[in-house]
Amino acid sequence: MDRWDEERDAEDEAADENDAEKPNHEEMLDKEKETLKERREKDETFMEEFGTALKEKGVTVIDDLKADVSADYVFIKLLDKIKDNFSLRKDIIEKEQA
């Protein structure tokens, strides 16, 4: 019985090797990696252009913030970088009173 199982497994493997419809995992993985790499490059290009456009309009852009730490630390760093926008702002109510 064991010998029959081994022979059947060997036949199945041989049939799988010659199967034209068998998915090639290495090829699929390479294709997906290339797709993700292209998408990341497009996203980075868009973010750079978008950030430049916002800077030209006088909008504060924070582009050098590391997010590989805890969310609380990132939040504190964000607040630190934009605190002047809150403390030195001139909104409509302040303009009417001045």
N, C-alpha and C positions, 0 to 999 in steps of 0.2 A: 504494500500500500504506500509506504514512504517513497519507494522508488518511482511509483506511478505519479505521486504528487510532484516529485522533483522533475520528472520528464515533462509533465504538464506545465509547470512553472517555466521551464526552459523554453518550451514551445511558445508560451505566451510572451515571453521576453523577446524571442526571435520575431514573432509577429508584430510586436510593438515597435521594434527597430525598423521594420520595413513599412510601417504605416505612414502614409503621406499626410494624413490628417492629424497625426499626433502633435500636440503643441510643443514647441521648442521653448522651454522655460528661460534659457539663457538669452535667446533672441528677444523674447517678450520683455524680460527684465531690462535689457539694454535699450529697447525702444521706449519703455516707460521712463527710464532714467533720463534719456535725451529729451523727452517731452517735458518732464518736470524742470530740467535745466533751462530749456527755452522759455518756459512760462516764468521762471524766476527772473531770468534776464529781462524779459519784457516788463515784469512788475517793477524791477529795480529802475529801469529806464523811465517808466511812467512816474514813479515816486520822485525821482530826481527832477524831472521836468515840472511836475506839479509843485514841488517844494520851491523851485526857482520862481515859478509864476506867483506863488503866494508871497515870497519874499519881496518881489518887485512891487506888490500891492501893499506892502507894509504889514503883513500878517506875520506874527511870531511863529517860526517853524523850529521845532526841536528835532534835530536829525542825528544827534550824537548820543542818544540815550541807550545804555545797555540794558537789555531786558532779561538777562540770564540770571537774575537774582529774584528775591521774593517780590510779590506784587506790592506789598506794603512799602518796601524800599523804593520801588519804581515810582509809586504814587508820591512819596516824599520828594524824590528828585524832580518829578514833574512840577510839583507845587513850587519848589525852590526856583526852577527856571522861569516860571510865569508869574511869580509873586509881584514883580514890578508892574505887570499889566493890570493887576487888581488894585494895587496901592496908589499908582500914579494915573489912573484912568480918568478921563473926562467924559462922563456920560451926559445925557440930555438933562437930567435933573440938576446936576452940578453946574451946567452951563446956564440954566435959567436962573439960578440963585446968584451967580457971579455978576 
